[in-house]
Amino acid sequence: MEERHLVVTAIKNGTVLDHIPAEQIYRVMDILELRGAPNQITVGINLESKSYGKKGIIKIADRWLEDAEVNRLALVAPNATINIIKDFQVIEKKVIRTPKEITGIAKCSNPKCITNHEPIKTRFTTIEKDGEISLLCHYCEKVTPAQNIKIISGE
């Protein structure tokens, strides 16, 4: 019989982000502004995943995510799961879903776009193809591929 053990320890209360693409773990940490946060944070990188090969996981004690943070995460980890933990039990499980439209979360990659010169909130239609997200700008119609998406910090 195969020996099983926990690779990452449990938290009593908080949020667990699982199934993060391993290469996106640092972007997720930056989006959630976890560097220097006072919470206990456990990060696992390049953990085995049957579905993805390698995955990342982040456990944040005593913190729950706002909708705006979840929307930002959807751009870099569209298939991640969010587990809400209370008294060591998962009380809610959510799969991140990419919204059809994104407003004020990402920067347009077109330097000539009006949103880069005027105080206008960016607005994009999300395009999902082969598990990758790209953004179609509402104003200049430039498509920004996943690897070039620049997340605007929290509002």
N, C-alpha and C positions, 0 to 999 in steps of 0.2 A: 504494500500500500504506500502510495506517495505521501511523503511528509509535507504537511501544510503549516505555514506560519504567517503571522502578520508582518508585512514589510514596513508598514507605516502604522504607528500607534493610534488608538481611538481618541476622540475628543469628547468632553462631556456635553458642551453646548456650542453651537456655531454652524459653520457652513463648510461643506466638503465639495470641492470642484474636482470631478473625476473625468477621465477620458479626454484630457487636454492633449492635443498633439504635442509630443515631446519638444519639438522645435519652437513651440509657441509659449512655453512655460514662463520665460522671462518677460515676454510682452504682456501676458496675463498679470504677472506680478506688478508690472509698471502701470497697467490700466487700473488696477485696484489700489495702487499706491501702497503696496505692502512693505516696501523697503523702509525700515525705521518705524513701522507700526508697533504700538505697544502690545498687541495681541500675541498669544502663542501661535506661531505659524509653523506648520510642518510641510515641507516640499519634497515630493518624490519625482525624480526625473528618470526617463528611460526605463520605466517599469514595464514588465511584460504585459501585453494585452492580446487576447485572442483575436479581437476585431481589428486592432490597429498596428500590431507588431510591437511598437513602443508607445508608451503614453506617459503623461504627467498627471500628478495629483497635488492639490493644495488643500490643506486643512487649516481653517482659520477659526480659532477659538473665540467665542463671544462676539461674533460679527455676522450680520445677515446682509445680503446684497440688496441695493436699491435697483429699481427697474432700469434706470439709466446705465448702471454698471453692467447689468445683464445684457443690455443692447450693445454696449461696447464689446463685451466678451464674444457676442455672436459673430463679430467680424473676424476674430482670430481663432476662435474655437467653436465653430458652428454645431458640432455634435457632442459637446461636453455635457455632463450632467451636473446638476446642483442638488446636493442632499442637505436638507435642514436637519440638524441634530439637536435633540433635547434629551437630557439625562441618558446619554450614550445610545439613544435610539433614533433611527431615521424616522422622522414624523412626516416628512414631505420629500418627494423626489420630483425634480423637473428636468426635462431635456431642454437645453437652450434651443430656441428656434430663431432663425434670422428673420427680422421683420421685413416686409415687402418694401418699405420705405424707411430711410434713415435720415434724420434731420439733426444737424448740429453736433454730430458725433465724430465725423471724419472730415479731413481737409481734401479739397479737390486738388488733384495732381497737375492740373493745367495752370501754369503760372499766369496765363492771360484771363482765367475765369474771373468773373465779376466778384465772386465770393472771396477772392484773394486780394481784392482792392477796395471793396466797399463793406460796410458793416451789415452784411447779409448772411443769415444762417445758411450753411450748406444744406443741400437736399439731394438725396440720391435714391434711385431705385436699385435694389439689390438684385444681382444676377448670380444664381447658383448653378454651376456646371461642373460635373465630375467631382463633387465635394469641395470645390474651390469657390470662394466668394469674390465677386468683383462688383464695383459700384459704377452706376451710370449717373453722371451729374445731370440734374434737372435743368441747369442754366446753360452749360456749354456743350453738353452731350458727350463729354470725354468719358471713356471707360477706364477705371483705375483697377488693375489686377490686385489680387490679395496681397502679394508680397510688397506692393508699393503703397498700401493703405496707411495713412498717417492718422492716428487717433488723436482727436482734440481732447485735452485734459478735462476732467470733471467740471461741471458748471456750478 
